[in-house]
Amino acid sequence: MSPAQSIQQAMRAALIARTQLTALLGGAHIYDEPPRGASPPYVMFNAIETRDWSVADQKAHELIVTLEITTNSRARPLAQNIANEIETALDGVVLTLTDHKLVNLRAVFNFVSKSIATSNFNGVVRFRAATEPL
């Protein structure tokens, strides 16, 4: 399994396990791609960038994982609370990966903004992970 697939699976499991987050989302609405007709709020894995982070004698990867928050709220608090719960659930945690070892996982940033198209508030949370193969 690739490091990107492995980190996504582990991050999704950790997010679903966070009851405060699933309460805000109205369920385990954390997707790779939202199902057709899915109603907000939900979280979607967007870009996962994988970079070589190897040293002379050991293979390793740096991953930049971007999560998107979509809401149906014209007020900022729902999107901001979801972003905060995502960061709390994942920043600095130890996750068990398939075929890889997580060296660290850190939140890089989060932001919430108003969508021009819908007037709803949405957000982005970005993480940096470092992994090594087992």
Secondary structure, 3 states (H helix, E strand, C coil): CCHHHHHHHHHHHHHHHCHHHHHHHCCCCEECCCCCCCCCCEEEEEEEEEEECCECCECCEEEEEEEEEECCCCCHHHHHHHHHHHHHHHCCCCCCCCCEEEEEEEEEEEEEEECCCCCCEEEEEEEEEEEEEC
